[in-house]
Amino acid sequence: MDALERYTQLLKVNPIIVKRLPNKVVASYINISQETLSRLKSKV
């Protein structure tokens, strides 16, 4: 699974995590960098 798939799956399964936790924690949870997570958030 690539980073986008992991992020979208997390949004489907548990979107509250993405909204409530800092980007650093979310990025670590799905094993991507904070910069990549920021880029993904801006795309989605």
N, C-alpha and C positions, 0 to 999 in steps of 0.2 A: 504494500500500500504506500502511495506517495503522501506527501504532507497535506495536500489538499483533500484527499480522501479521508485521512485521519481526522482532520479538522471538521469536515462536513459530517462525518459519522458522529463525532462528539456533539455537534450541534443538534443532530437528530435525537440522540440518545439522552443527553442531559444538557440542555442549553443553559440552564441556570449556572452551571460551572463556569462557562465562558463569561457570563455577565458579572458574576460575583467575585471571582478570583482574579488576582493580578496576572498580567500577561506572562510574567516570568514563570509562575506556577503552571499555568495552562500549557505553555510551550514545553516545559519540562515533562509534564504528564504525557503529552503526545510525541515527545522525543524530537522536537524541532527547536531551532533557535528563536529567540524573541523577535529578531528582525524578520524571519520568515513568517512568523505568526502575524506580525503587523501587516505584512504584504497581503497575506491571505484574508485578513479581516477587511482590508480595503477593497479586495476583489469581490467578496461575497456579500 
